[in-house]
Amino acid sequence: MEKLSVRRFLLLVLLGSLLYTHCGVQEKWHTASFFFFDTLCEVTLYTSQGHFLSAQEDIHRIFTDIDTYFSPTAEGYSSQAVMALFRKAYTLHQASNGAFDITVAPLSSLWGFLDGNHLVPESGLIKKTLGLIGMDKIRDQETFLDLPEGMSLDWGGIAKGYGIDLAARTLKESGITKGFINAGGDLYCWGKNPSRTSWKIGIKHPRKEGFIGVLEIHDLGAATAGDYQRFFIQDGIRYHHIFNPKTGYPARGKQSVTVVGPEALLCDALSTALFVSLHPETILEKYPDYGAMIVDSDGTLSILGKEYLFSVY
């Protein structure tokens, strides 16, 4: 009788273990959405329910840190995160001959993109504000950044990509082998999608509904800079938020630039640099693992750099 009770107990333990394994550890696709960086963020991961919950906590922690250190209202330039990202940004600044520049924040403020009160400033004010622009004016003091009085930083062209890379690396290191993180169009995907093929990424048409084409990628990042994302129109002219740091005016000649490559951070920053630069091909020559889809101001699509699978619509 006692042996029978022991056997029943062991059987119940085994059944309970199997039930727990089936309900809590079985891997499947999970999706969640949340709001960071003033935009909608989405994550799709193939993992267990418990792992998915911990993955969301990791993403929230990382994105909260990015918001804390790099939002438009962030102050203080002495954290390790700020120092690390500044040095990456400065490398991009040099490689792009100044086209990528995080010191354009005073221009964003002058044109009303920070408070929403858009206006075309007088040329004299733009010229005066240009005195505050230029990453070479910042002194890297090893443990903190020394900025000239009146200068402020705009991390918008690099911080999201940085956060996505950190999140993706953390999730992959935790054992998640398939996933997709999208933060307002800046993204990274790894492994295969739920259909067991490469991830299909639609590239938005900058002037009408729909897409200019679809990328098919995996284990890669992508980011788009476009004049349709934040803009206002005055006297029939479109003024957008991507500034040429040398003129003080919104960059001209392009409607959108999408960059694809191994790191979301570089995709993010390069999309801005290529949008601003008059010679984007010379920048991409320095980044052979990255490719770009550029829509010029007349709507012409061109593909530069490394070619990835892209179907034009």
Summary of the structure (lengths in Angstrom):
residues: 313
radius of gyration: 23.2
end to end distance: 74.5
largest distance: 97.2
contacts: 1001
relative contact order: 0.12
helix: 36%
strand: 27%
